[in-house]
Each structure stands twice: as structure tokens, then as C-alpha cells.
Amino acid sequence: MAFSLSEASVPAFLVGLGALSGLLDKADAFAAAKKVDPSVLLQFRLAPDMYPFVRQVQIATDQAKNGAARLAGIEPPRFEDDETTLDALKTRLAKTIAFLKTLDRQAIDAAVGREITFPRGQNKVGRMKGADYLVHFVLPNFYFHVATAYGILRHCGIDIGKRDFLGAIPIETMPA
């Protein structure tokens, strides 16, 4: 049986976004316990030329919803990028997860060889076949921003580890 685009994308996005939601819970608990203003965490960045935590989460959700929507051949929902609290980011994650669950898996799977066009910065357009778009653009970008968000929180001293990053991966035992 072939591995489909929908199997390679939607579950990965759901698990990754769920893990991010769990990281936000831990960030909130950390801020409360240490009496740290949560906005400090939202604006923290690993390097001066990198996006802050809030933007990392926004881009991760954008990669998931926009990438999956383009594969499904529909217009993705637009979010305003105006989150200023951990709760607002959790709401954004929940909206993205809810949207992903509505997508037609067969439509996503049908995009394997279809050309996908997508913005690549100001006044630039990228074009890739659906399978290449998912494997070489969307998933690497999604994981980059999830990993960077994780790294920012870990750097801030929040007690998180690999299991927090991996999230609730569905594990099945293979028959012998």
C-alpha cells in the first residue's frame, strides 16, 4: 500500500501542533511559578536576526494550514498574526487543528503530481509538484519553526524535553 500525501501531512501537523499547545501550557505554568511576565517569553528569540517565539508559532500554524489547504486545492483561512498572549496562541493552534480536521484527504492525495503555487516572499511565487511541495518545502518549514519554538522555551529555562517536542505520536506495535 502506498503512503499518501494526506497520511504524510495531516497527522504530522496535528501531532506537532498538539505538542506546541502542550509547550504553551508549560510556558504558562513556568511564567506563573517564576512570576515572569509571559510577554517576555512571547518576544524571546534565539538570535537577534531570528523571529521571536510568538512568530515561530504563527509560522508553524501557517505552514500547516496553508500547506494542507493548497494540497487540498482550497483557499486557506487567514489569521491576523495579532496574538499577544499565550492563550491567544493556544486559540490559534486550536483553530488550525480544527481546520485541518475538515480537509478532504482524497483531495490532498490527488495533489501528488499537481503543480502547487505559493508565495515565496515579497513579489515571488514558488511552483512545485504536490509531493515535492510537501516533502521539500512545507514539512521542513513546519518542523523548523516548531523546533525553534521549542528551543526558545528550553533556552528560557522551561523544563521540557524531547517527549514534549514529539508530542502524542501514535505508536502501534507491529505484529511479529
C-alpha positions as CSV (number, residue, x, y, z in Angstrom):
1,M,0.0,0.0,0.0
2,A,1.3,3.4,-1.0
3,F,1.9,6.1,1.6
4,S,-0.3,9.1,0.7
5,L,0.2,12.8,1.0
6,S,-2.6,13.1,3.5
7,E,-1.0,10.4,5.6
8,A,2.3,12.2,5.5
9,S,0.9,15.6,6.3
10,V,-2.2,15.9,8.3
11,P,-1.3,13.6,11.2
12,A,2.2,15.2,11.4
13,F,0.6,18.6,11.6
14,L,-1.9,17.5,14.2
15,V,0.8,15.9,16.4
16,G,3.2,18.9,16.0
17,L,0.5,21.5,16.8
18,G,-0.7,19.4,19.7
19,A,2.9,19.4,21.0
20,L,3.1,23.1,20.6
21,S,-0.1,23.5,22.6
22,G,1.5,21.4,25.4
23,L,4.6,23.6,25.3
24,L,2.4,26.7,25.7
25,D,0.8,25.1,28.8
26,K,4.3,24.5,30.3
27,A,5.3,28.1,29.4
28,D,2.3,29.4,31.1
29,A,3.0,27.3,34.3
30,F,6.6,28.4,34.2
31,A,5.7,32.1,33.9
32,A,3.2,31.8,36.8
33,A,5.7,29.8,39.0
34,K,8.6,32.2,38.4
35,K,6.5,35.3,38.3
36,V,7.7,36.1,34.8
37,D,5.6,38.3,32.5
38,P,4.5,35.8,29.7
39,S,5.1,38.6,27.1
40,V,8.8,38.2,27.8
41,L,8.5,34.6,26.6
42,L,6.5,35.6,23.6
43,Q,9.1,38.1,22.4
44,F,12.2,36.0,23.2
45,R,14.4,34.9,20.3
46,L,17.5,32.8,20.0
47,A,19.4,35.3,17.9
48,P,18.9,39.0,17.1
49,D,18.1,38.2,13.4
50,M,15.6,35.4,14.2
51,Y,11.9,35.7,14.8
52,P,10.6,35.7,18.4
53,F,8.7,32.8,19.9
54,V,5.2,34.2,19.0
55,R,6.2,34.5,15.3
56,Q,7.6,30.9,15.3
57,V,4.2,29.6,16.5
58,Q,2.4,31.7,13.9
59,I,4.6,30.5,11.1
60,A,4.2,26.8,12.2
61,T,0.4,27.1,12.1
62,D,0.6,28.9,8.7
63,Q,2.8,26.2,7.2
64,A,0.3,23.5,8.4
65,K,-2.9,25.2,7.4
66,N,-1.7,26.9,4.2
67,G,0.3,23.9,3.0
68,A,-2.5,21.4,3.6
69,A,-5.1,23.7,2.1
70,R,-3.1,24.2,-1.1
71,L,-2.6,20.5,-1.4
72,A,-6.4,20.1,-1.0
73,G,-7.0,22.7,-3.6
74,I,-8.8,25.2,-1.4
75,E,-8.1,28.6,0.0
76,P,-6.6,28.5,3.5
77,P,-8.1,30.5,6.3
78,R,-6.4,33.8,7.1
79,F,-5.2,34.6,10.6
80,E,-4.3,38.2,11.6
81,D,-1.0,37.4,13.4
82,D,-2.1,39.6,16.3
83,E,-1.6,37.2,19.2
84,T,-0.2,38.9,22.3
85,T,-0.8,36.2,24.9
86,L,-0.1,32.5,25.4
87,D,-3.9,31.9,25.5
88,A,-4.3,33.7,22.1
89,L,-1.6,31.4,20.7
90,K,-3.4,28.4,22.1
91,T,-6.6,29.6,20.4
92,R,-4.7,29.9,17.1
93,L,-3.4,26.4,17.5
94,A,-6.9,25.1,18.2
95,K,-8.3,26.9,15.2
96,T,-5.6,25.4,13.0
97,I,-6.2,21.9,14.3
98,A,-9.9,22.2,13.8
99,F,-9.4,23.4,10.2
100,L,-7.0,20.5,9.4
101,K,-9.6,18.0,10.6
102,T,-12.1,19.4,8.0
103,L,-9.9,18.8,5.0
104,D,-10.7,16.2,2.3
105,R,-8.0,13.6,2.5
106,Q,-8.7,12.4,-1.1
107,A,-8.3,16.0,-2.4
108,I,-4.9,16.2,-0.7
109,D,-3.8,12.8,-2.1
110,A,-4.8,13.9,-5.6
111,A,-2.2,16.7,-5.4
112,V,0.8,14.4,-5.8
113,G,1.6,15.5,-9.4
114,R,-0.4,18.7,-9.5
115,E,1.5,22.0,-9.6
116,I,1.2,24.0,-6.4
117,T,1.8,27.7,-6.5
118,F,2.7,29.5,-3.3
119,P,4.2,32.8,-2.1
120,R,7.9,32.9,-1.6
121,G,8.5,36.3,-0.1
122,Q,7.5,39.7,-1.5
123,N,6.5,39.5,-5.1
124,K,7.9,36.0,-5.6
125,V,5.9,32.8,-6.4
126,G,7.1,29.3,-6.0
127,R,5.9,26.3,-8.1
128,M,6.3,22.7,-7.2
129,K,4.6,19.4,-7.7
130,G,2.4,18.5,-4.7
131,A,4.6,15.7,-3.4
132,D,7.7,17.9,-3.7
133,Y,5.9,20.8,-2.1
134,L,5.0,18.8,0.9
135,V,8.3,16.9,1.4
136,H,10.8,19.6,0.4
137,F,9.0,22.8,1.5
138,V,6.1,22.5,3.9
139,L,7.2,19.8,6.3
140,P,10.8,21.1,6.6
141,N,9.5,24.6,7.3
142,F,6.8,23.3,9.7
143,Y,9.4,21.3,11.7
144,F,11.9,24.2,11.7
145,H,9.5,26.6,13.3
146,V,8.2,24.0,15.8
147,A,11.8,23.1,16.8
148,T,12.8,26.7,17.0
149,A,9.8,27.5,19.3
150,Y,10.8,24.5,21.4
151,G,14.4,25.7,21.5
152,I,13.4,29.2,22.6
153,L,11.3,27.9,25.6
154,R,14.1,25.4,26.5
155,H,16.6,28.2,26.4
156,C,14.4,30.3,28.7
157,G,14.7,27.5,31.3
158,I,11.4,25.8,30.9
159,D,11.6,22.2,31.9
160,I,10.8,20.5,28.6
161,G,12.4,17.7,26.8
162,K,12.3,15.5,23.7
163,R,9.0,13.9,24.6
164,D,7.4,17.4,24.8
165,F,8.7,18.1,21.3
166,L,7.5,14.8,19.9
167,G,4.0,15.2,21.4
168,A,1.5,12.4,21.3
169,I,2.8,10.3,18.5
170,P,0.5,7.4,17.6
171,I,2.6,4.3,18.3
172,E,1.4,0.9,17.1
173,T,3.2,-2.4,17.7
174,M,4.0,-4.3,14.5
175,P,3.0,-7.9,14.5
176,A,6.0,-10.3,14.7
